[in-house]
Every structure is written in C-alpha cells, then in structure tokens.
Amino acid sequence: MRPKTKPFNIVIYPTAEISKRAIIVSKKLKNKNGLFTLDGKNYFPHITLYMTEFPLKNMTKVRKLLKQLAAKTKPFEISSSKYRQNIDGYIDVDYKKSKNINELQKKIIKLLNPLSEGQMREKDKARISEMTKVEQKNLKLYGYRSVGDNFFPHLTFTKLEKFDKSALSNIDKSNFSFKVNKIGFFYLGNYGTCRKLIEIFDLS
C-alpha cells in the first residue's frame, strides 16, 4: 500500500528586510495578473533548496535532521544577480551559485532523500516526458529535478497567467543580496509556493 504523502519545500528563509521587499514587488505585480501574491502569511518569500514528496510518517525525522544540520551550518552571504521572467510567466530574482549554497543543497538532499522513499510529486510524474535527460535522472534519484548543475537559486515574486514583456518595467530592481541564517520547512502549494510553515531552523 502506498504511504500517505504530501509535497514539501525545504528553503532558505530570507531575512525580514528581504521578505518585506519581496512582498512589495509581488504586490506590484498583482496588477499584471499575478496568480499569487507574497504576503508572509499565505504565500511566503523563499529560495527553494529541495522540493519533494515525503510520507507523512517521516515528518518528525525530517524536522530532526534539519535541526541538526542547521546547528552545524554557519550563516553565509548570497548575492542576487538579475531579475528574470521565464516563458511560463514566473518572475523572480536570481542568485549567484556559490560553494556555500551548493553544499547546503547537497547536504540536505543527502540527508533527506532516503526519507522520501522514492516518492515523486504527481505534477512531476505528469510532465517527466517533457524534461531533459538530466532532469529525469534527478527526479528519479531525488524526487526533485533541480539538483547540482540544474540548481538555480532564485526568489519567485509571482507567476503571471502568461509571459508579459512589460511586467518588469515599473519594478525597482534593487539588490536582493543578504546573509542566510535560517532554513524553512513548508507545505508546498501550487506554482512552487510555500503555503504553510512547519518550522524555521536557525543556522549556528
């Protein structure tokens, strides 16, 4: 019998200042028919590290391992690079990949992948044939396609109904760099959103 599962998101939880600014940008994009708006209550600003399906029976173990990892991880700086809208209408600010952020993702996936027990999100099952060979391999191995070389850290402001080349024209494209000092564990919503907070873990 298949275990009862839910999709979860393990993320870098931004500082209060960065979250506040991300919410302001997201609210401005609501006028462009954004499909969700960040507010820090129903939709949380975040940078995804590992998005996957876990059996509910393993949630306590996941929380315990994340707490232990956070306690051994020192805070580090991440630098924003460019604002971007992809062809599907997602609008985000990208972050430069660094040794620190790559290592953090690697450690989280190594620790937690066994607890996913080979589960895969229904959405990913439906679209696996459209993915690249590398993405398919990542999905089968880790339950998440954006791993390693395919990991591109970003903070999503919203998703538009369709691509709109003018969407970013009135947005103040300020620097979104900050010092990472928290990891968040959330229930996953539509469009890769963080809908309900489970726990925040402070880095040491």
C-alpha positions as CSV (number, residue, x, y, z in Angstrom):
1,M,0.0,0.0,0.0
2,R,1.4,3.4,-1.0
3,P,2.2,5.5,2.1
4,K,0.2,8.7,2.7
5,T,2.4,11.5,1.4
6,K,2.4,15.3,0.8
7,P,4.7,17.6,-1.2
8,F,7.0,19.8,0.9
9,N,9.5,22.5,0.3
10,I,12.8,23.0,2.2
11,V,14.1,26.5,1.6
12,I,16.4,29.3,2.5
13,Y,14.1,31.6,4.6
14,P,15.1,35.2,3.8
15,T,15.7,37.9,6.4
16,A,12.8,40.1,7.5
17,E,14.0,43.0,5.3
18,I,14.4,40.9,2.2
19,S,11.0,39.3,2.8
20,K,9.3,42.7,3.2
21,R,10.9,43.9,-0.1
22,A,9.9,40.7,-2.0
23,I,6.3,41.2,-0.8
24,I,6.3,44.8,-2.1
25,V,7.5,43.6,-5.6
26,S,4.9,40.8,-5.6
27,K,2.1,43.2,-4.7
28,K,3.0,45.5,-7.6
29,L,2.9,42.5,-10.0
30,K,-0.6,41.7,-8.9
31,N,-1.7,44.4,-11.4
32,K,-0.2,42.3,-14.1
33,N,-2.5,39.4,-13.3
34,G,-0.1,37.6,-10.9
35,L,-1.6,34.2,-9.9
36,F,-0.4,34.6,-6.3
37,T,0.9,37.4,-4.1
38,L,3.6,37.0,-1.5
39,D,2.3,38.2,2.0
40,G,4.3,36.2,4.6
41,K,1.2,34.5,5.8
42,N,-0.4,32.5,3.0
43,Y,2.5,32.8,0.5
44,F,6.0,33.0,1.9
45,P,9.1,34.5,0.2
46,H,11.7,31.8,-0.1
47,I,14.6,30.3,-2.1
48,T,13.9,26.6,-2.8
49,L,16.6,24.1,-1.9
50,Y,14.7,20.8,-2.1
51,M,11.1,20.4,-3.2
52,T,9.8,16.8,-2.9
53,E,7.2,14.4,-1.6
54,F,7.6,12.8,1.9
55,P,5.5,10.2,3.5
56,L,3.8,11.9,6.5
57,K,5.1,9.3,8.9
58,N,8.7,10.6,8.2
59,M,7.9,14.3,9.1
60,T,9.3,14.1,12.6
61,K,12.6,12.6,11.3
62,V,12.8,15.3,8.6
63,R,12.4,18.0,11.2
64,K,15.0,16.4,13.5
65,L,17.6,16.1,10.7
66,L,17.0,19.7,9.5
67,K,17.5,20.9,13.1
68,Q,20.8,19.0,13.4
69,L,22.1,20.2,10.0
70,A,21.2,23.9,10.8
71,A,23.1,23.7,14.1
72,K,26.2,22.6,12.2
73,T,25.9,25.2,9.4
74,K,27.3,28.7,9.6
75,P,25.5,31.7,8.2
76,F,26.7,32.8,4.8
77,E,26.2,35.6,2.2
78,I,24.3,35.1,-1.0
79,S,24.4,37.7,-3.9
80,S,21.4,38.4,-6.1
81,S,22.2,38.8,-9.8
82,K,19.4,39.5,-12.2
83,Y,15.6,39.8,-12.4
84,R,14.0,37.4,-14.8
85,Q,10.7,36.3,-16.3
86,N,10.6,32.9,-17.9
87,I,8.4,31.8,-20.8
88,D,5.8,30.4,-18.4
89,G,5.4,33.8,-16.7
90,Y,7.3,33.1,-13.5
91,I,9.0,36.3,-12.3
92,D,12.0,36.1,-9.9
93,V,15.3,37.4,-8.8
94,D,18.2,35.0,-9.4
95,Y,21.1,34.4,-7.0
96,K,24.7,33.6,-7.9
97,K,25.6,30.0,-7.2
98,S,28.4,29.6,-4.6
99,K,30.2,26.9,-2.8
100,N,28.1,27.5,0.4
101,I,24.7,27.3,-1.3
102,N,25.7,24.3,-3.4
103,E,27.0,22.5,-0.3
104,L,23.8,23.3,1.6
105,Q,21.6,21.8,-1.0
106,K,23.9,18.8,-1.4
107,K,23.8,18.1,2.4
108,I,20.0,18.5,2.7
109,I,19.3,16.1,-0.2
110,K,21.8,13.5,1.1
111,L,20.2,13.6,4.5
112,L,16.6,13.7,3.5
113,N,16.3,11.8,0.2
114,P,16.1,8.4,1.9
115,L,13.1,9.7,3.8
116,S,11.2,10.5,0.6
117,E,11.2,6.7,0.0
118,G,11.3,7.1,-3.8
119,Q,8.1,9.2,-3.9
120,M,7.5,11.7,-6.7
121,R,5.1,14.6,-6.9
122,E,2.1,13.9,-9.1
123,K,2.8,17.1,-11.1
124,D,6.3,15.8,-11.9
125,K,5.0,12.4,-12.9
126,A,2.7,14.0,-15.4
127,R,5.5,16.1,-17.0
128,I,8.6,13.9,-16.8
129,S,8.5,13.1,-20.5
130,E,8.9,16.9,-21.2
131,M,12.1,17.1,-19.1
132,T,15.7,16.9,-20.2
133,K,17.5,13.6,-19.6
134,V,19.4,15.1,-16.6
135,E,16.2,16.4,-15.1
136,Q,14.6,13.0,-15.5
137,K,17.6,11.4,-13.8
138,N,17.5,13.9,-10.9
139,L,13.8,13.3,-10.5
140,K,14.1,9.5,-10.3
141,L,17.1,9.7,-7.9
142,Y,16.0,12.5,-5.7
143,G,12.3,13.3,-6.3
144,Y,13.5,16.8,-7.5
145,R,14.7,17.9,-10.9
146,S,16.7,21.0,-9.9
147,V,19.8,19.4,-8.3
148,G,23.5,20.1,-8.7
149,D,24.3,21.6,-12.1
150,N,20.5,22.1,-12.6
151,F,20.1,24.0,-9.4
152,F,19.5,27.7,-10.0
153,P,18.7,29.6,-6.7
154,H,16.0,32.2,-7.1
155,L,13.3,34.0,-5.2
156,T,10.0,34.0,-7.1
157,F,7.7,37.1,-6.8
158,T,4.7,35.6,-8.7
159,K,3.6,33.8,-11.8
160,L,1.7,35.6,-14.5
161,E,-1.1,34.0,-16.5
162,K,1.2,34.4,-19.5
163,F,4.5,36.0,-20.4
164,D,4.3,39.8,-20.4
165,K,7.4,41.6,-21.7
166,S,6.4,44.8,-19.9
167,A,5.9,43.2,-16.5
168,L,9.3,44.2,-15.0
169,S,9.3,47.7,-16.5
170,N,8.0,49.5,-13.4
171,I,9.7,47.4,-10.8
172,D,12.5,48.8,-8.7
173,K,15.3,46.3,-9.5
174,S,17.3,46.7,-6.2
175,N,19.8,44.4,-4.8
176,F,18.4,41.3,-3.0
177,S,21.6,40.0,-1.5
178,F,21.6,39.0,2.2
179,K,23.1,36.8,4.9
180,V,21.5,33.4,5.1
181,N,20.8,32.5,8.7
182,K,17.6,30.4,8.5
183,I,16.2,27.3,6.8
184,G,12.4,26.8,6.4
185,F,10.3,23.7,6.2
186,F,6.9,24.3,4.5
187,Y,4.0,22.5,3.0
188,L,4.1,23.1,-0.8
189,G,1.3,24.8,-2.7
190,N,0.6,25.4,-6.4
191,Y,3.3,27.1,-8.6
192,G,6.1,26.0,-6.2
193,T,4.8,28.3,-3.4
194,C,5.3,27.9,0.3
195,R,1.8,27.8,1.8
196,K,2.0,26.7,5.4
197,L,5.1,27.0,7.7
198,I,6.0,23.8,9.6
199,E,9.2,25.0,11.2
200,I,12.1,27.5,10.9
201,F,15.7,26.4,11.8
202,D,18.4,28.9,12.8
203,L,21.9,28.4,11.4
204,S,24.6,28.2,14.1
